[in-house]
Amino acid sequence: MLWHRRLISNTVSAIPARKNEWRSVSAFIDWLNGVVWSSALVYLCLGAGVYFTIRSRAVQIRQIPAIFKQMFTGKSSNEGVSSFQALAISLAGRVGVGNIAGVATAIGFGGPGAVVWMWISALLGASTSYVESTLGQIFKEQDPRTGEYRGGPAFYIEKAYRHTKARGLFKVYGMVFAAVTVIAMSFMLPGIQSNAISGAVENAWSVPTWGTAIALVIIMGFIVVGGIKRIAHFASLAVPFMAVIYIVAAIAVTIINADQIVPVFQLMFASAFGIDAGPEAAFGGIIGMAVQWGVQRGIYSNEAGQGTGPHAASAAEVSHPSKQGLVQAGSVYMDTLFVCSATAFMILSTGMYKVFDADGTTIIGSGRGQMVEEIASTPGEKWPQAGLDSMIHGFGASFIAISIFLFALTTIVAYYYMAETNLVYLLGKAKNTLVLAVGKRVLQLLILVAVAVGAMSTAGSAWALGDIGVGLMAWLNIIGILILQQPAFKLLRDFERQTKHGLDPVFEPEKIGVRNADFWDQRVARLKAGEAVPEG
């Protein structure tokens, strides 16, 4: 954890032995981060991905045609958003600062091999994403006040085993997850995004952080008050645009640095597995760091297993939950294999990452970029900014600042939606409707304050809190879906059986033995009664 602690704070390296230093908030946050992100969580994430991949017979690979078909064929309704809009909301949460600054920190402290482990975690995590997102669709609810669909881990944790004697335990488990999610999404995570925006904007155009904070609060205030429909509309427009433009820029860098393609891939794989006997053997001692940083930043970036994807998946209008489960699995690929890889290549092919010997001679890394000491010592959004700027002078800082602004803003919007969904879970059944109304206003105020404070805070503090939030949600959700997995695989078999017969899959819970899927039971009853229901 040495490299990690160096990132979080230049003044804190471990929890001090002396009792008086335990009072340091920074030291406590650092210690808690180390506990949450121990090797056990890394193994849990990878292990769950391997298990779900085996049990689903690699659904994330076998069903790639179905993944892309459903992305663009699903329709929205008055109650739910389309599969593509739900995907956009999900990508808005996934594609954020983690794809730029997060990749840079992973490379800086885990070596180039961290990128390979990000790929591995994404490939395995796509199956985890299928399971959690399908569960989210199965046990979603329709908000009686707004008519909108809501769901997520808290909902399926409570409902999946509601018919058993353990229902009380799972009810409490669901409430704990909901509470953790509200805190993480409204307080811990937004600061990372706004901090990266303010840092990139200041680096590009010398705008003071307080100015960026005010602008973000105004923009966010307008969006979050509009509800899920406005969020979906905003995300469906902004996410595809920003992702395509960013990837195009990465392709341009690739063409300019075509001679670096092979060396970069060699460097990444040598660093990931320590298999090179040449200079890259220097990475042999930090293979564990490559795995840890790759998985940790991979989860922060693609969110597979974290429990955020099911919130967006539950809002989709589909005729069968597996449809949206597959779409959400595909979003993991888009996030990590495309956007994160674009950032990695910008950094590595332009020479932003180099290792020097005692005499200052470059022993690892090659390229045209030149790193100043300040940027080299603080990996983050400045690395890809400097990398792109080395290709097109004066362009890189501004382009990355704009990209981060769009990436991070849509992520904060998605955070608010997920925080609100879990707040509704906790307070939605209160007899006095004023309780929920006040709770939503408090939540809106809290996330706006978190955005403002994060924009003016240090990067180390912001990342530390964010990592704790991500880790706590991952622990709770992955353990939960390992226990509750059975319905997701019943639906996968049902989906594949129907598509094999040329049918458009329709979910009927009773036919395949899935219990407590109240929304779907009601939908089937309406169909049998001759009522029209949205197709999805």
C-alpha positions as CSV (number, residue, x, y, z in Angstrom):
1,M,0.0,0.0,0.0
2,L,3.0,2.3,0.0
3,W,2.4,3.7,-3.4
4,H,-1.3,4.2,-2.6
5,R,-0.6,6.1,0.5
6,R,1.8,8.3,-1.3
7,L,-1.0,9.2,-3.7
8,I,-3.5,10.0,-1.0
9,S,-1.3,12.3,1.0
10,N,2.2,13.5,0.9
11,T,2.2,13.8,4.6
12,V,0.7,10.5,5.6
13,S,2.3,7.1,5.0
14,A,0.6,4.9,7.6
15,I,-1.5,5.1,10.7
16,P,1.1,6.3,13.3
17,A,1.7,4.2,16.4
18,R,1.5,7.1,18.7
19,K,-2.0,7.6,20.1
20,N,-2.1,11.4,19.6
21,E,-1.6,11.1,15.9
22,W,-4.7,8.9,15.6
23,R,-6.6,12.2,15.8
24,S,-5.4,13.1,12.3
25,V,-8.4,12.8,10.0
26,S,-6.1,12.3,7.0
27,A,-4.4,9.4,8.8
28,F,-7.7,7.8,9.7
29,I,-9.0,8.1,6.1
30,D,-5.8,6.6,4.9
31,W,-6.0,3.7,7.3
32,L,-9.7,3.0,6.5
33,N,-9.0,3.1,2.8
34,G,-6.3,0.5,3.3
35,V,-8.7,-1.7,5.3
36,V,-11.5,-1.4,2.7
37,W,-9.2,-1.9,-0.2
38,S,-7.2,-4.8,1.2
39,S,-6.1,-7.7,-1.1
40,A,-9.3,-9.5,0.1
41,L,-11.5,-7.1,-1.9
42,V,-9.2,-7.4,-5.0
43,Y,-9.5,-11.2,-4.8
44,L,-13.3,-11.0,-4.2
45,C,-13.8,-8.9,-7.3
46,L,-11.6,-11.1,-9.6
47,G,-13.0,-14.3,-8.0
48,A,-16.6,-13.3,-8.5
49,G,-15.9,-12.4,-12.1
50,V,-14.3,-15.8,-12.8
51,Y,-17.1,-17.6,-11.1
52,F,-19.9,-15.8,-12.9
53,T,-18.1,-16.2,-16.2
54,I,-17.9,-19.9,-15.7
55,R,-21.4,-20.3,-14.5
56,S,-22.9,-18.2,-17.3
57,R,-20.7,-20.0,-19.9
58,A,-19.0,-16.6,-20.7
59,V,-22.3,-14.8,-21.4
60,Q,-20.4,-11.6,-21.9
61,I,-18.7,-13.2,-24.9
62,R,-21.3,-15.6,-26.3
63,Q,-24.0,-12.9,-26.3
64,I,-22.1,-10.0,-27.9
65,P,-24.5,-9.9,-30.9
66,A,-27.5,-9.7,-28.5
67,I,-25.7,-7.0,-26.4
68,F,-25.4,-4.6,-29.3
69,K,-28.8,-5.5,-30.8
70,Q,-30.7,-4.6,-27.6
71,M,-28.7,-1.4,-27.1
72,F,-30.3,0.1,-30.1
73,T,-33.7,-1.6,-30.4
74,G,-35.2,-1.0,-27.0
75,K,-38.0,1.6,-26.7
76,S,-38.8,4.0,-23.9
77,S,-42.2,4.5,-22.4
78,N,-43.9,7.0,-20.1
79,E,-42.7,5.0,-17.1
80,G,-39.2,3.8,-18.2
81,V,-36.3,4.9,-20.4
82,S,-35.1,3.0,-23.4
83,S,-32.2,0.5,-23.2
84,F,-30.0,3.0,-24.8
85,Q,-30.9,5.8,-22.4
86,A,-30.4,3.4,-19.5
87,L,-27.0,2.5,-21.0
88,A,-26.2,6.2,-21.3
89,I,-27.1,6.8,-17.6
90,S,-24.9,3.9,-16.7
91,L,-22.1,5.1,-18.9
92,A,-22.5,8.5,-17.4
93,G,-21.6,7.0,-14.0
94,R,-18.9,4.7,-15.4
95,V,-17.2,7.1,-17.9
96,G,-15.8,9.8,-15.7
97,V,-12.6,11.0,-14.1
98,G,-11.6,7.3,-13.5
99,N,-11.1,7.0,-17.3
100,I,-8.6,9.9,-17.4
101,A,-7.1,10.8,-14.0
102,G,-7.8,7.3,-12.7
103,V,-5.9,5.5,-15.5
104,A,-3.0,7.9,-15.0
105,T,-2.8,7.2,-11.3
106,A,-3.1,3.4,-11.9
107,I,-0.1,3.6,-14.4
108,G,1.8,6.0,-12.1
109,F,1.6,3.7,-9.0
110,G,1.0,0.3,-10.4
111,G,3.1,0.5,-13.6
112,P,1.9,0.1,-17.2
113,G,0.8,-3.4,-16.3
114,A,-2.1,-2.0,-14.3
115,V,-3.8,-1.3,-17.7
116,V,-3.7,-5.0,-18.6
117,W,-5.3,-5.8,-15.2
118,M,-7.9,-3.2,-15.9
119,W,-8.7,-5.1,-19.1
120,I,-8.9,-8.4,-17.3
121,S,-11.1,-7.0,-14.5
122,A,-13.4,-5.6,-17.2
123,L,-13.6,-8.9,-19.1
124,L,-14.5,-10.8,-16.0
125,G,-16.5,-8.0,-14.5
126,A,-18.9,-7.9,-17.5
127,S,-20.4,-11.2,-16.3
128,T,-20.8,-9.7,-12.8
129,S,-22.5,-6.7,-14.3
130,Y,-24.9,-9.0,-16.1
131,V,-25.9,-10.7,-12.9
132,E,-26.4,-7.5,-10.8
133,S,-28.2,-5.6,-13.5
134,T,-30.5,-8.5,-14.3
135,L,-31.3,-8.8,-10.6
136,G,-32.0,-5.0,-10.6
137,Q,-34.6,-5.5,-13.4
138,I,-36.2,-8.5,-11.8
139,F,-36.9,-6.8,-8.5
140,K,-37.5,-3.2,-9.6
141,E,-40.5,-1.2,-8.5
142,Q,-42.7,1.5,-10.0
143,D,-42.7,4.7,-8.0
144,P,-46.4,5.3,-7.1
145,R,-45.8,9.1,-7.0
146,T,-43.9,9.6,-10.3
147,G,-44.6,6.4,-12.2
148,E,-40.9,6.0,-12.8
149,Y,-39.1,2.7,-12.4
150,R,-36.6,2.3,-9.6
151,G,-34.4,-0.5,-8.4
152,G,-30.9,-1.5,-7.4
153,P,-29.1,-3.7,-4.9
154,A,-31.1,-2.5,-1.9
155,F,-34.3,-3.6,-3.7
156,Y,-33.1,-7.0,-4.8
157,I,-31.3,-7.7,-1.5
158,E,-34.6,-7.2,0.4
159,K,-36.9,-8.9,-2.1
160,A,-35.1,-11.9,-3.5
161,Y,-35.5,-14.0,-0.3
162,R,-38.5,-12.2,1.1
163,H,-40.4,-15.5,1.2
164,T,-37.9,-17.1,3.6
165,K,-37.3,-16.9,7.3
166,A,-34.2,-14.8,6.6
167,R,-36.3,-11.9,5.2
168,G,-35.7,-9.7,8.2
169,L,-31.9,-10.1,7.9
170,F,-32.0,-9.3,4.2
171,K,-34.2,-6.3,4.9
172,V,-31.6,-4.9,7.2
173,Y,-28.8,-5.7,4.7
174,G,-30.7,-3.8,2.0
175,M,-31.1,-0.8,4.3
176,V,-27.4,-0.8,5.1
177,F,-26.5,-0.9,1.4
178,A,-29.0,2.0,0.7
179,A,-27.6,4.1,3.5
180,V,-24.0,3.5,2.4
181,T,-24.9,4.3,-1.2
182,V,-26.6,7.6,-0.3
183,I,-23.6,8.7,1.7
184,A,-21.1,7.5,-1.0
185,M,-22.9,9.0,-3.9
186,S,-23.8,12.3,-2.3
187,F,-20.7,13.0,-0.2
188,M,-17.7,10.7,-0.9
189,L,-17.7,10.4,-4.7
190,P,-18.8,13.7,-6.3
191,G,-15.7,15.5,-4.9
192,I,-13.4,13.4,-7.1
193,Q,-15.2,14.5,-10.2
194,S,-15.5,18.2,-9.4
195,N,-11.9,18.3,-8.2
196,A,-10.6,16.9,-11.5
197,I,-12.7,19.4,-13.4
198,S,-11.4,22.4,-11.4
199,G,-7.8,21.1,-11.7
200,A,-8.0,20.5,-15.4
201,V,-9.7,23.8,-16.1
202,E,-7.2,25.7,-13.9
203,N,-4.3,24.0,-15.7
204,A,-5.8,24.8,-19.2
205,W,-7.2,28.3,-18.7
206,S,-6.0,29.5,-15.3
207,V,-9.6,29.7,-14.0
208,P,-9.7,29.8,-10.2
209,T,-11.2,26.8,-8.5
210,W,-13.9,28.8,-6.8
211,G,-15.1,30.0,-10.2
212,T,-15.4,26.4,-11.5
213,A,-17.2,25.5,-8.3
214,I,-19.9,28.1,-8.8
215,A,-20.4,27.1,-12.4
216,L,-20.7,23.4,-11.5
217,V,-23.3,24.1,-8.7
218,I,-25.5,26.2,-11.1
219,I,-25.4,23.5,-13.9
220,M,-26.0,20.6,-11.5
221,G,-28.8,22.5,-9.7
222,F,-30.7,22.8,-13.0
223,I,-30.2,19.1,-14.0
224,V,-30.9,17.3,-10.7
225,V,-34.2,19.1,-10.1
226,G,-35.6,17.8,-13.4
227,G,-35.8,14.1,-12.4
228,I,-34.8,10.9,-14.2
229,K,-36.3,11.9,-17.6
230,R,-34.1,15.0,-17.7
231,I,-31.1,13.1,-16.5
232,A,-31.7,10.4,-19.2
233,H,-32.1,13.0,-21.9
234,F,-28.9,14.8,-20.8
235,A,-26.9,11.6,-20.5
236,S,-28.1,10.2,-23.9
237,L,-26.9,13.4,-25.6
238,A,-23.6,14.0,-23.7
239,V,-22.2,10.6,-23.2
240,P,-22.0,9.3,-26.8
241,F,-20.7,12.7,-28.0
242,M,-17.9,12.9,-25.4
243,A,-16.8,9.3,-25.7
244,V,-16.6,9.4,-29.5
245,I,-14.6,12.6,-29.6
246,Y,-12.2,11.4,-26.9
247,I,-11.6,8.1,-28.7
248,V,-11.1,10.0,-32.0
249,A,-8.4,12.0,-30.4
250,A,-6.8,8.8,-29.1
251,I,-6.8,7.4,-32.6
252,A,-5.1,10.5,-33.9
253,V,-2.4,10.1,-31.2
254,T,-2.1,6.4,-32.3
255,I,-1.6,7.4,-35.9
256,I,1.0,10.0,-35.0
257,N,2.8,7.5,-32.8
258,A,2.3,4.4,-34.9
259,D,5.9,3.4,-34.2
260,Q,5.1,3.1,-30.5
261,I,2.2,0.7,-30.7
262,V,4.3,-2.5,-30.4
263,P,6.6,-1.1,-27.7
264,V,3.7,0.1,-25.6
265,F,1.9,-3.3,-25.7
266,Q,5.2,-5.0,-24.9
267,L,5.7,-2.7,-22.0
268,M,2.2,-3.2,-20.6
269,F,2.3,-7.0,-20.7
270,A,5.8,-7.2,-19.4
271,S,4.9,-5.0,-16.5
272,A,1.6,-6.9,-15.8
273,F,3.2,-10.3,-15.5
274,G,6.9,-9.6,-14.9
275,I,7.9,-11.9,-17.7
276,D,10.6,-9.8,-19.3
277,A,14.3,-10.3,-18.5
278,G,15.3,-6.9,-19.9
279,P,14.8,-3.5,-18.2
280,E,11.1,-4.2,-17.7
281,A,12.1,-6.8,-15.1
282,A,12.3,-3.8,-12.8
283,F,8.5,-4.3,-12.5
284,G,8.9,-7.8,-11.1
285,G,8.8,-6.4,-7.5
286,I,5.5,-4.5,-8.0
287,I,3.4,-7.1,-9.9
288,G,1.1,-7.1,-6.9
289,M,0.7,-3.4,-7.2
290,A,-0.1,-3.7,-10.9
291,V,-2.9,-6.2,-10.0
292,Q,-4.2,-4.1,-7.1
293,W,-4.2,-0.8,-8.9
294,G,-5.6,-2.3,-12.1
295,V,-8.5,-3.9,-10.3
296,Q,-9.1,-1.0,-8.0
297,R,-9.1,1.7,-10.7
298,G,-10.9,-0.8,-13.0
299,I,-13.8,-1.1,-10.6
300,Y,-13.8,2.7,-10.0
301,S,-13.9,3.2,-13.8
302,N,-16.3,0.5,-15.0
303,E,-18.1,-0.1,-11.7
304,A,-18.7,-3.8,-12.4
305,G,-19.8,-5.3,-9.1
306,Q,-20.0,-2.0,-7.3
307,G,-23.8,-2.0,-7.4
308,T,-24.2,1.3,-9.4
309,G,-25.1,-0.3,-12.8
310,P,-28.4,-1.9,-11.5
311,H,-29.8,1.5,-10.7
312,A,-29.7,2.6,-14.3
313,A,-30.7,-0.9,-15.5
314,S,-33.8,-0.9,-13.4
315,A,-35.0,2.3,-15.1
316,A,-35.2,0.7,-18.5
317,E,-38.4,-0.4,-20.3
318,V,-37.8,-4.0,-21.4
319,S,-39.9,-7.1,-21.9
320,H,-37.3,-9.4,-20.2
321,P,-34.7,-8.4,-17.5
322,S,-31.9,-10.3,-19.3
323,K,-32.1,-7.8,-22.2
324,Q,-30.9,-5.0,-20.0
325,G,-28.5,-7.2,-18.1
326,L,-26.7,-7.9,-21.4
327,V,-26.7,-4.2,-22.3
328,Q,-25.1,-3.3,-19.0
329,A,-22.4,-6.0,-19.5
330,G,-21.6,-4.3,-22.8
331,S,-21.2,-1.0,-21.1
332,V,-18.2,-2.4,-19.1
333,Y,-16.5,-3.1,-22.4
334,M,-17.2,0.4,-23.7
335,D,-15.8,2.0,-20.6
336,T,-12.6,0.1,-20.1
337,L,-11.6,-1.4,-23.4
338,F,-12.2,1.8,-25.3
339,V,-12.1,4.9,-23.2
340,C,-9.6,3.8,-20.5
341,S,-7.3,2.3,-23.2
342,A,-7.4,5.6,-25.1
343,T,-6.1,7.4,-22.0
344,A,-3.4,4.7,-21.4
345,F,-2.1,5.0,-25.0
346,M,-2.0,8.8,-24.8
347,I,0.2,8.5,-21.8
348,L,2.5,5.6,-22.7
349,S,3.0,6.4,-26.4
350,T,3.9,10.0,-25.8
351,G,6.6,9.2,-23.2
352,M,4.6,10.6,-20.3
353,Y,5.6,7.5,-18.3
354,K,9.3,6.9,-17.9
355,V,11.5,5.1,-15.4
356,F,15.0,6.6,-14.9
357,D,18.1,5.1,-13.3
358,A,20.3,6.9,-10.7
359,D,22.1,8.8,-13.5
360,G,18.9,10.1,-15.0
361,T,19.0,7.8,-18.0
362,T,15.7,6.5,-19.3
363,I,15.6,2.7,-18.8
364,I,11.8,2.2,-19.4
365,G,9.5,4.1,-21.7
366,S,10.0,5.8,-25.0
367,G,8.3,8.5,-26.9
368,R,8.3,12.1,-27.8
369,G,6.7,13.7,-24.8
370,Q,8.7,15.5,-22.1
371,M,7.5,15.5,-18.5
372,V,8.2,18.4,-16.2
373,E,9.1,17.4,-12.6
374,E,5.8,18.7,-11.1
375,I,3.6,16.6,-13.4
376,A,5.8,13.6,-13.2
377,S,5.5,13.5,-9.4
378,T,1.7,13.9,-9.4
379,P,0.1,11.5,-11.9
380,G,-3.4,12.6,-12.8
381,E,-5.3,14.5,-15.4
382,K,-2.1,16.5,-16.2
383,W,-0.4,13.4,-17.7
384,P,-2.8,12.9,-20.6
385,Q,-3.0,16.7,-21.0
386,A,0.8,16.9,-21.4
387,G,0.8,13.8,-23.6
388,L,-1.7,15.2,-26.1
389,D,-0.1,18.6,-25.9
390,S,3.2,17.1,-27.0
391,M,1.5,16.0,-30.2
392,I,-0.4,19.2,-30.9
393,H,1.1,22.0,-28.9
394,G,-1.5,24.2,-27.1
395,F,-4.3,21.7,-27.8
396,G,-3.9,19.0,-25.2
397,A,-4.6,20.9,-22.0
398,S,-7.8,22.4,-23.4
399,F,-9.1,19.2,-25.0
400,I,-8.6,17.1,-21.9
401,A,-10.2,19.9,-19.8
402,I,-13.3,19.8,-21.9
403,S,-13.4,16.0,-21.9
404,I,-13.0,15.8,-18.1
405,F,-15.7,18.5,-17.8
406,L,-18.2,16.4,-19.8
407,F,-17.1,13.1,-18.4
408,A,-17.2,14.2,-14.8
409,L,-20.4,16.3,-15.0
410,T,-22.4,13.4,-16.4
411,T,-20.9,11.2,-13.7
412,I,-22.0,13.6,-10.9
413,V,-25.5,13.6,-12.4
414,A,-25.6,9.8,-12.4
415,Y,-24.4,9.8,-8.8
416,Y,-27.3,12.0,-7.8
417,Y,-29.8,9.7,-9.5
418,M,-28.4,6.7,-7.6
419,A,-28.4,8.5,-4.3
420,E,-32.0,9.6,-4.9
421,T,-33.1,6.1,-5.8
422,N,-31.7,4.7,-2.5
423,L,-33.2,7.6,-0.5
424,V,-36.6,6.7,-2.0
425,Y,-35.9,3.1,-0.9
426,L,-35.3,4.3,2.7
427,L,-37.9,7.0,3.0
428,G,-40.4,6.3,0.2
429,K,-42.8,4.2,2.4
430,A,-43.1,6.9,5.1
431,K,-46.7,7.8,5.8
432,N,-45.9,11.5,5.7
433,T,-45.0,12.3,2.1
434,L,-43.3,15.5,3.4
435,V,-40.5,13.3,4.8
436,L,-39.4,12.2,1.4
437,A,-39.8,15.6,-0.2
438,V,-37.6,17.2,2.5
439,G,-35.1,14.3,2.2
440,K,-34.8,14.9,-1.6
441,R,-34.1,18.6,-1.1
442,V,-31.5,17.9,1.6
443,L,-29.9,15.4,-0.7
444,Q,-29.8,17.9,-3.6
445,L,-28.2,20.5,-1.3
446,L,-25.7,18.0,0.0
447,I,-24.5,16.9,-3.4
448,L,-24.2,20.5,-4.5
449,V,-22.1,21.3,-1.4
450,A,-20.0,18.2,-2.0
451,V,-19.4,19.4,-5.6
452,A,-18.4,22.9,-4.5
453,V,-16.1,21.7,-1.7
454,G,-14.5,19.0,-3.9
455,A,-13.7,21.5,-6.6
456,M,-11.7,23.5,-4.0
457,S,-10.1,20.6,-2.1
458,T,-6.8,18.7,-2.6
459,A,-6.9,15.8,-5.0
460,G,-5.5,13.4,-2.3
461,S,-8.4,13.9,0.1
462,A,-11.0,13.6,-2.7
463,W,-9.6,10.3,-4.1
464,A,-9.3,8.8,-0.6
465,L,-12.9,9.4,0.3
466,G,-14.0,8.2,-3.2
467,D,-12.1,5.0,-2.9
468,I,-13.6,4.2,0.5
469,G,-17.1,4.8,-0.9
470,V,-16.5,2.5,-4.0
471,G,-14.9,-0.2,-1.8
472,L,-17.7,-0.3,0.8
473,M,-20.4,-0.6,-2.0
474,A,-18.4,-3.3,-3.7
475,W,-18.0,-5.4,-0.6
476,L,-21.8,-5.2,0.2
477,N,-23.0,-5.8,-3.4
478,I,-20.7,-8.6,-4.5
479,I,-21.4,-10.6,-1.3
480,G,-25.1,-9.9,-1.9
481,I,-25.2,-11.1,-5.5
482,L,-23.2,-14.2,-4.7
483,I,-25.9,-15.1,-2.3
484,L,-28.8,-14.0,-4.5
485,Q,-27.5,-15.1,-8.0
486,Q,-29.9,-17.9,-8.8
487,P,-32.7,-15.8,-10.4
488,A,-30.3,-14.2,-12.8
489,F,-29.2,-17.5,-14.2
490,K,-32.8,-18.8,-14.4
491,L,-33.5,-15.8,-16.5
492,L,-30.5,-16.3,-18.7
493,R,-31.6,-19.8,-19.5
494,D,-35.1,-18.6,-20.2
495,F,-33.8,-15.8,-22.4
496,E,-31.7,-18.1,-24.5
497,R,-34.4,-20.7,-24.8
498,Q,-36.9,-18.1,-26.1
499,T,-34.4,-16.5,-28.6
500,K,-33.4,-20.0,-29.8
501,H,-37.1,-20.4,-30.9
502,G,-37.1,-17.1,-32.7
503,L,-39.2,-15.3,-30.0
504,D,-38.8,-11.8,-28.6
505,P,-38.2,-12.9,-24.9
506,V,-40.9,-12.0,-22.4
507,F,-40.5,-12.6,-18.7
508,E,-43.1,-14.5,-16.8
509,P,-41.9,-15.1,-13.3
510,E,-44.2,-18.0,-12.4
511,K,-43.2,-20.1,-15.4
512,I,-39.5,-20.3,-14.4
513,G,-39.9,-20.3,-10.6
514,V,-38.8,-16.7,-9.7
515,R,-40.6,-15.4,-6.7
516,N,-41.2,-11.9,-5.3
517,A,-40.9,-10.2,-8.7
518,D,-43.9,-8.1,-7.9
519,F,-43.7,-5.7,-10.9
520,W,-43.4,-8.5,-13.4
521,D,-46.3,-10.5,-11.8
522,Q,-48.5,-7.4,-12.2
523,R,-47.3,-7.0,-15.8
524,V,-48.2,-10.5,-16.7
525,A,-51.6,-10.1,-15.0
526,R,-52.3,-7.0,-17.1
527,L,-51.3,-8.9,-20.3
528,K,-53.7,-11.7,-19.5
529,A,-56.4,-9.2,-18.8
530,G,-55.9,-7.8,-22.3
531,E,-54.4,-4.6,-21.3
532,A,-51.6,-3.0,-23.4
533,V,-48.2,-2.8,-21.7
534,P,-45.0,-1.2,-23.0
535,E,-42.9,-3.6,-25.1
536,G,-39.3,-2.5,-24.4
